[in-house]
């Protein structure tokens, strides 16, 4: 009897769109399914993997979370992704479902193509591609297809140029998606949400569902078990990079890690993080901080003017109580200014 293929869900989306929140909810509501996660972190600190490992859910332990930190997942398919996936599939206790969180830079199509390779095609199938979209960002004109409409909405925002590689990444993620999750729905009224959904729908293939979400809270049955067999359906999912060897350029971004000594008050680090996010060209800040008198780490995730922070798990006895933050931004942003903000 042929072995049943393990379904794989690819979750893609731009920096700070809400992918990690969505996955945390999936893990916490897995209904007994053993989940495995492949996390493609952008930067030098595996923050997303650490955040997810802090869930402490029995259906997805720390051993079931694997990080790929050697670069963009769609650029390192042969050297990094496929060997890691094979190691996961070779385990005695195989997962019931695999979830892959791509970095904000990744194009989904080259990744899905990897599932056509004989090494994994007989054992896995891509159940669906889920694109997570920042609803308020779309409403503000981010990555809109019509440059004239973009100019009318946000004249001063250079990132709205329709030739921007960021826009191409965004459009490729939508064109490959089976489901689009519009995050941060709680920050939009009904009229705004409806307008965002109409904007997104113009980029989608027929039949692709759009689901609004608050803090990633969606019923897993809406996202898992679609059986789309995406690896056999790539011709219907156009990409800006079709016919160009799937080559793409990530030189628009750079990142670095800031060490954060323990602080006495969470407000000290959150205020600094908010100031750093306001520096021109800074896209995202994420990581952890140690707070004097607190047993748990303070996790921080910020994008744009939005900064979230919470205590996620106790520091382990083998860990140094030293905070670290990854700062991700457009190439050439004022790194010295950001470093000085956290040094003050």
N, C-alpha and C positions, 0 to 999 in steps of 0.2 A: 504493500500500500504506500502510495506517495505521501511524503511528509507534507503537512500543511505549512504553507508559507507564513512567515511572521509578518504582520502588517507594520508598515512604517509610515508615520505622519511627519511631514516636513513642515516646520513652523518658521516662516520667514517674515521679515518686516524691518523697517528702518530703525535706526538707533533710538531707543527710548519709546518705541511704539507700544510696548506692553507685552512682549512675548513671554518674559519671565513670569509675570503675574498670571498669564493664561496657563502656563505649564504648572505652576504651583497649584492652581485650582484643579487641573487634570489629575495631578498626583494625589491630592487630598480627597478626590472623589472617584478613585479608580475602580471602586466596587469589587475589590479582590483581585483585579488583574495585576500581574507582575509587570511593572513598567521599567524600561531601561531608557536612559537619556544620553544623547550625544550632544555636547554643548560646544559650539564653536565660538570661543571668546575672542574678541578683538581687543588687543592690548596685552600687557605683560602680566596682568594679575587675573587669575581665573575667578572673577567675582560672581558671575551668574551661576557657575557650578557650586560655589560656596553657598550662595543664597538658597539654591534648590536643595542642597544637602542639608540645610538647616530645617527643612520641613519635618524630618524625623518620621516620615510615614512608612509603615511596614511594607507597603506595596512597592516602595522605591527607596532602597537604602543607599548609603553613600557609595557602596560597591557597585551600584547600578547606574551611577552617574560618571560618565567618561568625558573628559574635556579634551578638545583639539585646539591647542594653543600655538600651532606652528604656522599660522596665517589663515587667510580666507579659505573656507572649506571648499569653495568651488575652484580654487586655484591649486589645491593640494590633494585632489581626489585620489590619484594613484599612489602618492608617497605617504599620505597620512590617513585619509579617511577610510579607504578600502581595507587596509590592514587592520585598522582599529575595529571596523565593523565586523570583519571576519573573526577577530579574537572574541568579540561579544557573542557571535553566533556559535562559536566552538565551545562555549561554556556548557558544563553538564546540566545546569539549571537554566534553561533558555527563557528569555522574557516572553510574555504574551503579546506585548506591543512595544515598539521602539519609537521614541519621539526624538526628532533631530531639531535642535534650535540653531539656526544659522546666525552668523553675525549680521549686523545691519548692512554690510557691504555685499553680501553674497547674492549671486544670481542663482535662482533655484534650478534652472534648466540643466546646466552642466552637472549639478549634483544628482539630479534625478537620472540623468543619462548613465551615471555610474551603476545604477541598478540593472542595467542591461548587460553588465559584465557577467560572464559565466560563473565567476566565483560566488556571486551573491544572488543572481537571478533565480536560481533553483530553490533558494531558501527564504527569500524575502519578496515583498511586493510593496510598492508605494501606495498606501491606502488613500492618501490625499495630500495636497499641498494647501496649507492654511496661511494666508497673508494677513498679518496684523497691521492695521492702519491707525495712525493717530488722528482721530476724528477732528479735534480742534485745529490741528495743523493743516489738514485738508481744507477746512473752512476758511483758514487764513491765507489760502492760496499756495500752500507748499506743494510742489511737484504737479501743478496743474498743466494740462496739455496745451491749452491755448495761451500763448504768451501775451496776447492783448488783454485777456481777462486777468491774467496774473499782474500785468502792469497796473491795471485799474485797482486791484485789491491791495497790493503791497509794493508800491513803486520803489521803495527804498531797499527792498530785500534782494541782494544779488543772487541768492540761492534759487530764485524763481526763474532764472534763465532756462528756456526750454531745451537748450543745448547742454545743460549741466549733466555730468555723469550721474549725479544724484537723481535727477529726474528719470534717466534711463533705468537705473536700478529699480526705482519705484514702479515704473511701468512694466518692467520685466517680471517683477514679483506679482503684480496683479494679473498679467496675462497668463501666468502659469498656475494661478490659484484655482482650487475647487471651492473654497470657502474664503470669504473675506470677513475678518472680525474688525469692526470699528470700535476701537477702545476709547475710554474716557467719555462714554456716553453721558455720564452724570454731569459733565461740564458743558453740555449742550442742551438747548431747549428742543422741542419737537420740530420746529421749523428749521432750525439749524441742522439737526440730525437728518431730516428728510433731504435737505440740500446737499449734504455730504454724501448720502447714499446715491443720489442721482449723479453726482460728479464721478463717483467711483464706478457706477454701473456702466458708464460710457466706455470704460477701459476693459470691461470683462467679456468673456465668452458667454454665449447663451447658457442659461441654467445655473450659473454660479450664484450661490446664496451670499447675502450680506447680512451679518448678524451683529447688532450693537451689543456692547458689553461694558460693565462697570467693574473695574479691578480684576478683570479676567474671569469673572464668574459666569461661566456658561456650562450647561449640562454637557458632560463628556459624550453623551450619545449623539449630540449634534455634530461633533468633530471627529469621532473615532468610528470605524466600521463602515466607511463609505465605499470601500472596495473599488476605487476608481482605476486601479492598475495604471497609474500615471506613466510608468516607464514605457508602456505600450501605446501611449496617446500623446507623445511629444509633438507630433506634426501639427496638432491642432492648437498648440501653445506657442505662438510666435515670440521671438526675442529680438532685441536690437542687435544682437551679436550672432544671429543665424548666418552661416556662410562665412564667418570671419574667424573660424577656429575657436569660437567662444572666448576669444581674448578680451580682456577688459583691464582697465587701469584703476588702481586704488591709490594713486599718488596724491589724490585730493585730501587724504586724511593722515594724521599722525597722532600718536598717543605717548604718554609717559606716566610713570607712577610717582606719586607723592607720598612720602612717609609721614605719618601723623602720630606724634607722641600722645600719650594719654592726656585727657583734658578733664577738668572738674565738672564742666557743665555742657550738656549736649548742644546748647545754643551757640557755644563757641565755635564748634565745627560746622553746624548747619548755617550759621551766618556767613562763615568764610566760604562755604560751598556755594551759597547763593550769590555771593559777590563774584566768585570765579565763573559761575555760569553766565554772568552778565558780560564777561569779557568777550569782545568781538571775535567770532570764529570758533568759540568753544561750543561743542555740540552736546557733550554728555559727561557727567561725572558719576562714578559709582565705586563703591568699596565699603570699608568698615572703619570704625574708630573705637578706641577703648575709653571708657568713661570711669573715672575714679569712683569707687564705691559701688559699681554695678558689676554683677557677675556675667552679664550677657554683653555681646558685641552690639554696637549700634551700626546697623546697615543703612547706607545712604544710596539713593538712586535719583539723579537729577537730569532733566533735559529741558532746555529752554528756561522758562521761568518757574517750572514745576519741580519741586524737590520733595521726595518722600524719605522718611527716616523712621526706623522702628528697631527694637531690640529683637534679634532673631534667634540666637542660641547662646548658651554659656560658653565662655572661653574654655578650651580643653587644657588639661594640665601640661601637655607637651607643647603648647603654643606660647609664644611671646606676646604679651599684651601690647602690641604695636599696631596702630592703624595704618592702612594703605588705601589710597584712592587712585583709580585710573582716570585720567583726564583725556578725552578724545575730542579732537577738533579738526578744522580745516587746516591744510598745510600752510604754515607761516603764521599761525596765530601766536599771540604774545605769551610764550611759555614762561618767560621770566616774570611777567606780571602775575600770572597764576601762582607760580611758586612763591612769590613775595606775599601774596594774599594769605597763603597758608602758613607762612613763616611769621607773620605779624602776631 
